[in-house]
Amino acid sequence: MSPVGNRWIVSRGPTRPKCTGRHRPWHPWHPWHDALVGLLTNSPVSDDFTGTRLGVCNLCEAICGIELTIERGTVTLIKGNQDDPLSRGYICPKGVSMADVYTDPDRLTRPIRRITDDAGRTEWVEMGWEEAYDLVADRLAATVTEHGRDAIGVYLGNPSAHSLGSQTHGTALVKSLRTRNRFSASSVDQIPHQFVAWQLYGHQLMLPVPDIDRTSYFLVFGANPMASNGSLMTVPGFPTRLRALKARGGQMVVLDPRRTETAKVATAHHFVRPGSDAVVLLAMLHVLFAEGLTTPAPYVDHVEHLRDLVAPFTPELAEPHSGVGADVIRQLARDFAAAESAAAYGRVGVSTHGFGSVCQWAIQCLNLLTGNFDRAGGVMFPEPAIDIVGRRIIGQGHFDAWRSRVRESPEFAGELPVSVLREEIETPGTGQVRAMVTMAGNPVLSTPDGKSLARALAGLDFMVSVDIYLNETTRHADVILPPTSALERDQYDLVFHNFAVRNTARFTPAVFAKDKDQRHDWQIFGALAARLQSRLGVKLPLKSRLISWARMTASPAVVVTGLLATGRKVSMRQLRAHPEGVDLGPLQPTMPARLQTKDKRIDLTPPLLAGDLERLHASLEQTLTPSSDQLLLIGRRHQQDCNSWLHNTARLTRGRPRHHLLMHPDDLAERGLSDGGRVTVTSRVGSVEVEATGVEDMMPGVVSLPHGYGHQVDGIRLGHASQVAGVSINDLTDPEVLDVSGNAAFNGVPVTVSAAQ
Ligand code: SF4
């Protein structure tokens, strides 16, 4: 290991001499040595600590390194850590507010139980952990005994991916429940990416990442990294990286129905009608073939078949559907193919509509056909210190191993689309969901037709939520078990190093010690798993019992120490010595050796994706004949929002209101609506009232509401307070419209807008 500037570079390959088998576990060369060190060292600050500590912001996928200034045990300042090899000092407004969650008076720290009296009045009362565990285990076990395992539904929210304990222990608890009714925020977000990766590269999380620091042409569909700092592309400090891209003569071109923060700083921006990106992308592939611009790698199969499939998707066909000129589409394809290096990337805007998987497939094909796959400046696969893909720590994925009971929607990777959850709860019969376990999620605000889902949750026999807030979803729980917050627990990002634009590793010990009456999420999951196993009388062989016990009682830090030791790229000892993180270097070509397909080849036209083109053809007729007063609704995210939470944080909610419906001034005028006036927005599913603002940034015919708003306070005080006005976009989104992968369609929802009465 050698210092370079103010960073530490760790060389590739083994980081210490190989143990010959003669050494004891406490010898530094023994593979278990680091596990022992990891067990023994952890030092949260004391109550009267004054000084600085390094930490990590895990509010979003950018995983920025932070530096906390602490005075007598109180955080007085948070800034970006300049020495972090990935985030390099960057921090966004949310990161500055990390400690607000830790000190939030609304945050729960003890289990609470909902008690409803005969008059229907609800009261929440605190209870002890042992009593709470017993109650939850009793009720879940009784549900299984009476109605079977599928009677328990599970929902994992987005923060589950950001907590090490959830990754190491939460998934083990979910697996032990052995229910087919598993749901998560993935099916309202990213399943198309996983669905395509599984078919092309053999693993659901084998997602190529744009090599943003070296590319010369960055093509962006439906993504806003200036606000998000990347998603399924961990790219902290995107604004700085973009400035560097432009300084070296590179370009960023954006297609989006809104002139987003990213579109505003792009070299070029083109409006594209919501839901039509697929035809634009396929038309670009058509141009590549028609003009002989394809240079696929030798391990890519069925190129000719793809040529035939995209033959009907001419730029002229795409223009009237998408609003993007045929000449623009041709030029985009030519520029992409001609660039010194290029990377195509698409995110929420193109994943969360009815053809999200076709979009993600076409984006992969753009990179694959132009020689920009697995090359510097193109798209590449990170090689994290803990390789969750290559080591199969997360399974490869599978499709249609079972189906939902009511609508017969196929599962993907063990999960059913969350859009079917409401009907699985409300429809009687064998396999009906009668009890729910939610973990760090608020599906009432974040999944389609949230109002109806709230009604369904209210009718459950039992519900338990592992969550730090009482919110629109957890208010329906019988018991809430609150884990510690981010600054109180150890963190290693098992997931997001896998999507990062540079190979780095960082372990962050807890900054603050937990109170003796608090529990970490992994402790909650372990306690529930053990009690459920005993109540359900699960008889396992002694060896399996010991493995299960060890897995659930070892702390996440111990698990990570072991995984690092066996990965042999960097050790826990090194990470503890360098809490700013260690640099493992830029992304490198790894293909085809790292492909997870059986034959180490890529099939460009997998049947599930190629087969969906028929549905796309059929849909094109409808998109050309919208009713005259119809508009298309899209979502949006702000840098100060974190999905449905942080809306009770004063620091992040001041300033101009962000909840308005955005629409083009011409669309306002056509309907006789005034700028700032209240309007009624109506879809097939529901209706909401909200203020409308006219902005030229919207494509005419398109309106936008932010995701995660619409906090409700009717009747009870929600800890997750309603300091932010607004409505839930998911009272308008339609659970019947799904991508072939099962992902929900939030973008391109047909709505009408009229003056509120
Ligand atoms: S971009 Fe902001 S919210 Fe995301 S990790 Fe960095 S500081 Fe945190």
Residues whose N, C-alpha, C, O or C-beta is under 5 A from the ligand:
A	BS01	SF4	C57 L59 C60 E61 A62 I63 C64 I91 C92 K94 G95 S228 N229
